[in-house]
């Protein structure tokens, strides 16, 4: 354990002393290396998560740069996972970073997501989140749902067999999200939501009891709401007779 690097977070009561060892032995999959995903991956690297698997097949565009902090103008046209892997290794050379240049789907989800203890959602569409939800339930692995629109965003922990899942709350199973350039998004909202999602992931990895509430934040109005989402025992995905990733 690199005590000097992590001195400030080890001093936090919720982490000291055994928590840092758990952090350094953990593996996290981050699906999507856009605004929320790249920010979450950066935080994970700085905190010392032992292994980070980053997944995306997009290239960097000029319009990404206002909210996707791992990338610079010189990176435009390059693969996001290629640049992100390089940047994360430079941030923390003591961790493992694995880049997967693929778009997540039901054909590759189990093979990718089984590598981590937990998955963080950095995607921007309904179809990908449905894949993550079903696969996580099938693998019995927790994941963190996050989404940002305009000035606000949502965060929710999904723990198989414990909390409600996306299907319980009637979340759409397919469809592409609206591009950020069309719907608009404030970069500070992206940073806030990614920070909350990463903190929630950390709490799960450290073994804390986390509920399945959907938490809503609006950075413009400085408002916060928590909505309890009860698990549906008849849910077709996570319920008693659910089919998980099938």
C-alpha positions in Angstrom: 0.0 0.0 0.0 1.4 3.4 -1.1 0.6 5.2 2.2 2.0 8.6 1.0 -0.1 8.7 -2.1 -3.4 7.9 -0.3 -2.6 9.6 3.0 -5.6 12.0 2.9 -8.2 9.4 2.0 -6.8 6.8 4.5 -7.3 9.4 7.2 -11.1 9.4 6.5 -12.9 7.3 9.2 -15.0 5.5 6.6 -11.8 4.2 4.9 -9.1 3.9 7.6 -7.4 1.5 8.0 -8.6 -1.6 6.2 -10.6 0.2 3.5 -7.6 1.2 1.4 -6.5 -2.4 1.2 -10.0 -3.3 -0.2 -9.8 -0.4 -2.6 -6.4 -1.6 -3.9 -7.6 -5.2 -4.4 -10.8 -4.2 -6.2 -11.6 -4.4 -9.9 -14.1 -2.0 -11.5 -15.6 -2.0 -15.0 -16.5 1.4 -16.4 -18.8 1.2 -19.5 -18.6 4.3 -21.6 -15.7 6.8 -21.5 -17.7 9.9 -22.1 -18.3 12.6 -19.5 -19.4 10.6 -16.5 -17.4 7.5 -17.4 -14.1 9.2 -17.9 -14.5 11.3 -14.8 -15.4 8.2 -12.7 -12.4 6.3 -14.2 -10.1 9.2 -13.2 -11.4 9.2 -9.7 -11.0 5.5 -9.4 -7.4 5.7 -10.6 -6.5 8.5 -8.1 -8.1 6.5 -5.2 -6.0 3.5 -6.1 -8.6 1.0 -7.4 -6.4 -2.0 -8.3 -7.8 -2.7 -11.7 -9.9 -0.6 -14.0 -11.5 -2.0 -17.2 -12.6 0.8 -19.5 -15.0 0.0 -22.3 -15.9 2.2 -25.3 -15.5 2.2 -29.1 -16.0 5.9 -29.9 -13.4 8.4 -31.0 -12.8 11.8 -29.4 -14.5 14.8 -31.0 -14.1 18.5 -30.4 -17.6 18.7 -28.8 -16.4 16.2 -26.1 -13.8 18.5 -24.7 -15.9 20.8 -22.5 -16.9 17.9 -20.2 -14.6 14.9 -20.8 -11.6 16.0 -18.8 -9.2 13.1 -19.8 -9.0 14.4 -23.4 -7.3 17.3 -25.0 -7.3 19.0 -28.4 -4.4 16.9 -29.6 -6.4 13.7 -28.9 -9.2 14.6 -31.4 -9.8 11.7 -33.8 -8.2 9.1 -31.5 -9.9 6.3 -29.7 -11.3 7.2 -26.3 -10.1 4.1 -24.6 -6.6 4.4 -26.1 -6.2 8.0 -24.7 -8.0 7.2 -21.4 -5.7 4.2 -20.8 -2.6 6.3 -21.3 -3.9 9.1 -19.1 -5.0 6.8 -16.3 -1.6 5.0 -16.3 0.1 8.4 -16.0 -2.1 9.4 -13.1 -1.3 6.2 -11.2 1.3 3.8 -12.4 0.7 1.3 -9.6 -2.8 0.3 -10.9 -3.8 -2.0 -13.8 -5.8 -0.4 -16.6 -7.3 -2.5 -19.3 -8.8 -0.9 -22.4 -11.6 -2.7 -24.3 -12.3 -1.1 -27.7 -15.8 -2.5 -28.1 -19.4 -1.4 -27.9 -21.2 -3.3 -25.1 -23.9 -5.7 -26.2 -25.4 -9.0 -25.0 -22.8 -10.9 -27.0 -19.8 -9.5 -25.1 -21.3 -8.2 -21.8 -20.7 -11.3 -19.7 -17.1 -11.7 -20.9 -16.4 -8.0 -20.1 -18.3 -7.4 -17.0 -17.3 -10.7 -15.2 -13.8 -9.2 -14.9 -14.9 -6.6 -12.3 -16.3 -6.7 -8.8 -18.6 -3.9 -9.8 -19.7 -1.9 -12.9 -20.1 1.8 -13.3 -22.5 3.1 -16.0 -21.0 5.8 -18.1 -23.3 5.2 -21.1 -25.8 7.5 -22.7 -28.6 5.2 -24.0 -31.3 2.9 -22.9 -30.1 -0.1 -24.8 -26.7 -0.2 -23.1 -28.1 0.3 -19.7 -30.5 -2.6 -20.2 -27.6 -4.8 -21.2 -25.7 -3.7 -18.0 -28.7 -4.3 -15.8 -29.6 -7.7 -17.1 -25.9 -8.9 -17.2 -25.2 -7.6 -13.7 -28.2 -9.5 -12.3 -27.2 -12.7 -14.2 -23.6 -12.4 -12.8 -24.8 -11.4 -9.3 -22.6 -8.3 -9.4 -23.5 -4.8 -8.3 -23.6 -1.8 -10.6 -24.1 2.0 -10.4 -26.6 3.6 -12.7 -25.9 7.3 -13.6 -27.4 9.7 -16.1 -27.1 13.4 -16.8 -29.4 15.8 -18.7 -29.1 19.5 -18.9 -28.4 20.7 -15.3 -29.4 17.6 -13.5 -28.7 13.9 -13.1 -29.6 10.6 -11.4 -27.6 8.1 -9.5 -28.7 4.7 -8.2 -27.0 1.6 -6.8 -28.3 -1.7 -8.0 -27.4 -4.7 -5.9 -28.7 -8.0 -7.2 -31.1 -9.7 -4.7 -31.1 -6.7 -2.5 -32.2 -3.5 -4.3 -34.6 -2.7 -7.1 -33.1 -2.8 -10.6 -33.8 -0.6 -13.7 -36.6 -2.9 -14.8 -38.3 -2.5 -11.4 -38.7 1.2 -12.1 -40.0 0.7 -15.6 -36.8 2.0 -17.3 -36.9 1.7 -21.1 -35.1 -1.4 -22.5 -34.0 0.0 -25.8 -33.3 3.2 -27.7 -30.5 5.6 -28.3 -30.2 8.6 -26.0 -30.3 12.2 -27.2 -26.9 13.6 -28.0 -25.5 16.1 -25.5 -25.1 18.6 -28.3 -28.9 18.4 -28.9 -30.3 18.2 -25.4 -27.6 20.2 -23.7 -25.6 19.4 -20.6 -23.7 21.5 -18.1 -20.2 20.1 -17.5 -20.5 20.7 -13.7 -23.6 18.4 -13.6 -21.4 15.7 -15.3 -18.7 16.1 -12.7 -21.2 16.1 -9.8 -23.0 13.0 -10.9 -19.8 11.1 -11.7 -18.4 12.0 -8.3 -21.5 10.8 -6.5 -21.6 7.6 -8.6 -18.0 6.9 -7.8 -18.5 7.5 -4.1 -21.5 5.1 -4.2 -19.3 2.5 -5.9 -16.7 2.9 -3.3 -19.2 2.4 -0.5 -20.4 -0.8 -2.1 -16.8 -2.1 -2.6 -16.1 -1.3 1.1 -19.1 -3.5 2.1 -21.4 -0.8 3.3 -25.2 -1.3 3.3 -26.4 0.8 0.4 -30.1 1.2 -0.4 -31.6 1.3 -3.9 -33.0 4.8 -3.8 -32.8 7.0 -6.9 -31.0 10.2 -6.1 -31.7 13.3 -8.1 -29.3 16.3 -8.2 -29.7 19.6 -10.0 -26.6 21.8 -9.9 -28.3 24.9 -11.3 -31.1 24.9 -8.7 -28.9 23.3 -6.0 -31.6 20.8 -5.2 -31.5 17.2 -4.1 -34.2 14.6 -3.9 -34.2 10.9 -3.0 -36.9 8.6 -4.3 -37.3 5.2 -2.8 -37.7 2.5 -5.5 -39.0 -0.7 -4.0 -37.9 -4.0 -5.5 -40.6 -5.7 -7.5 -40.6 -9.4 -6.6 -42.3 -10.1 -9.9 -39.8 -8.1 -11.9 -38.9 -10.0 -15.1 -35.2 -9.3 -14.6 -34.4 -9.4 -10.9 -37.6 -10.9 -9.4 -38.1 -14.5 -8.2 -38.8 -15.7 -11.7 -36.6 -13.2 -13.5 -34.4 -14.3 -16.4 -31.4 -12.0 -15.7 -29.3 -11.7 -18.7 -31.2 -14.1 -20.9 
